[in-house]
């Protein structure tokens, strides 16, 4: 079986991360030694900003740059 990173939480709310098999439901807490149950945790998502499919700070930078260039062209006329 492959090992993956999971989060576990004990009764004292300590969160422990471990590389374990999917079937593991309980591990020892890394802080207090009590049993820690597997919890469902949020995953990280990275959206590539340069494709134009996802709004990002690049879109804002590009819009501000275009407005600045248009203003400069108008002033230099």
Short mmCIF file of the C-alpha atoms (twelve columns), coordinates in Angstrom:
data_MODEL
# 
_entry.id   MODEL 
# 
loop_
_atom_site.group_PDB 
_atom_site.id 
_atom_site.type_symbol 
_atom_site.label_atom_id 
_atom_site.label_alt_id 
_atom_site.label_comp_id 
_atom_site.label_asym_id 
_atom_site.label_seq_id 
_atom_site.Cartn_x 
_atom_site.Cartn_y 
_atom_site.Cartn_z 
_atom_site.pdbx_PDB_model_num 
ATOM 1  C CA . UNK A 1  0.000   0.000  0.000   1 
ATOM 2  C CA . UNK A 2  1.138   3.539  -0.602  1 
ATOM 3  C CA . UNK A 3  1.702   5.894  2.283   1 
ATOM 4  C CA . UNK A 4  0.158   9.351  2.227   1 
ATOM 5  C CA . UNK A 5  0.160   12.333 4.558   1 
ATOM 6  C CA . UNK A 6  -2.862  12.498 6.882   1 
ATOM 7  C CA . UNK A 7  -3.786  14.670 9.843   1 
ATOM 8  C CA . UNK A 8  -4.847  13.255 13.203  1 
ATOM 9  C CA . UNK A 9  -6.374  15.070 16.185  1 
ATOM 10 C CA . UNK A 10 -6.381  13.971 19.830  1 
ATOM 11 C CA . UNK A 11 -8.939  14.765 22.557  1 
ATOM 12 C CA . UNK A 12 -6.804  17.778 23.612  1 
ATOM 13 C CA . UNK A 13 -7.062  19.227 20.067  1 
ATOM 14 C CA . UNK A 14 -3.405  18.639 19.162  1 
ATOM 15 C CA . UNK A 15 -3.030  18.040 15.423  1 
ATOM 16 C CA . UNK A 16 -0.395  15.555 14.262  1 
ATOM 17 C CA . UNK A 17 0.610   14.810 10.654  1 
ATOM 18 C CA . UNK A 18 1.842   11.348 9.684   1 
ATOM 19 C CA . UNK A 19 2.694   9.413  6.531   1 
ATOM 20 C CA . UNK A 20 0.544   6.283  6.903   1 
ATOM 21 C CA . UNK A 21 -1.502  3.827  4.857   1 
ATOM 22 C CA . UNK A 22 -5.090  4.813  4.063   1 
ATOM 23 C CA . UNK A 23 -6.396  2.142  6.437   1 
ATOM 24 C CA . UNK A 24 -4.800  3.692  9.555   1 
ATOM 25 C CA . UNK A 25 -7.471  5.489  11.610  1 
ATOM 26 C CA . UNK A 26 -5.654  6.108  14.943  1 
ATOM 27 C CA . UNK A 27 -2.059  7.107  15.778  1 
ATOM 28 C CA . UNK A 28 -0.299  8.355  18.891  1 
ATOM 29 C CA . UNK A 29 -0.423  12.130 19.378  1 
ATOM 30 C CA . UNK A 30 2.982   13.702 18.860  1 
ATOM 31 C CA . UNK A 31 2.491   16.111 21.791  1 
ATOM 32 C CA . UNK A 32 0.662   14.278 24.567  1 
ATOM 33 C CA . UNK A 33 0.839   10.615 23.562  1 
ATOM 34 C CA . UNK A 34 -2.946  10.090 23.592  1 
ATOM 35 C CA . UNK A 35 -4.830  8.401  20.757  1 
ATOM 36 C CA . UNK A 36 -5.384  10.739 17.816  1 
ATOM 37 C CA . UNK A 37 -8.189  10.092 15.311  1 
ATOM 38 C CA . UNK A 38 -7.820  10.722 11.572  1 
ATOM 39 C CA . UNK A 39 -9.523  13.970 10.551  1 
ATOM 40 C CA . UNK A 40 -10.637 15.365 7.249   1 
ATOM 41 C CA . UNK A 41 -8.425  18.313 6.380   1 
ATOM 42 C CA . UNK A 42 -8.534  20.944 3.671   1 
ATOM 43 C CA . UNK A 43 -6.305  20.424 0.674   1 
ATOM 44 C CA . UNK A 44 -4.207  23.078 -1.007  1 
ATOM 45 C CA . UNK A 45 -5.084  24.152 -4.539  1 
ATOM 46 C CA . UNK A 46 -2.808  26.044 -6.899  1 
ATOM 47 C CA . UNK A 47 -4.400  27.771 -9.873  1 
ATOM 48 C CA . UNK A 48 -1.987  28.804 -12.600 1 
ATOM 49 C CA . UNK A 49 -2.579  32.564 -13.034 1 
ATOM 50 C CA . UNK A 50 -1.158  33.067 -16.530 1 
ATOM 51 C CA . UNK A 51 -3.730  31.032 -18.467 1 
ATOM 52 C CA . UNK A 52 -6.420  33.675 -17.920 1 
ATOM 53 C CA . UNK A 53 -8.867  31.088 -16.644 1 
ATOM 54 C CA . UNK A 54 -8.533  32.149 -13.015 1 
ATOM 55 C CA . UNK A 55 -8.614  35.697 -11.620 1 
ATOM 56 C CA . UNK A 56 -5.427  36.674 -9.850  1 
ATOM 57 C CA . UNK A 57 -3.144  39.533 -8.958  1 
ATOM 58 C CA . UNK A 58 -1.639  39.183 -12.455 1 
ATOM 59 C CA . UNK A 59 -5.002  40.239 -13.925 1 
ATOM 60 C CA . UNK A 60 -5.064  43.346 -11.745 1 
ATOM 61 C CA . UNK A 61 -1.433  44.176 -12.618 1 
ATOM 62 C CA . UNK A 62 -2.176  43.748 -16.318 1 
ATOM 63 C CA . UNK A 63 -5.285  45.990 -16.147 1 
ATOM 64 C CA . UNK A 64 -3.461  48.747 -14.211 1 
ATOM 65 C CA . UNK A 65 -0.534  48.558 -16.652 1 
ATOM 66 C CA . UNK A 66 -2.871  48.870 -19.649 1 
ATOM 67 C CA . UNK A 67 -4.608  51.888 -18.071 1 
ATOM 68 C CA . UNK A 68 -1.235  53.527 -17.376 1 
ATOM 69 C CA . UNK A 69 -0.033  52.957 -20.945 1 
ATOM 70 C CA . UNK A 70 -3.272  54.358 -22.354 1 
ATOM 71 C CA . UNK A 71 -2.947  57.471 -20.177 1 
ATOM 72 C CA . UNK A 72 0.689   57.965 -21.271 1 
ATOM 73 C CA . UNK A 73 -0.289  57.629 -24.948 1 
ATOM 74 C CA . UNK A 74 -3.067  60.163 -24.471 1 
ATOM 75 C CA . UNK A 75 -0.734  62.641 -22.745 1 
ATOM 76 C CA . UNK A 76 1.988   62.242 -25.405 1 
ATOM 77 C CA . UNK A 77 -0.623  62.522 -28.020 1 
# 
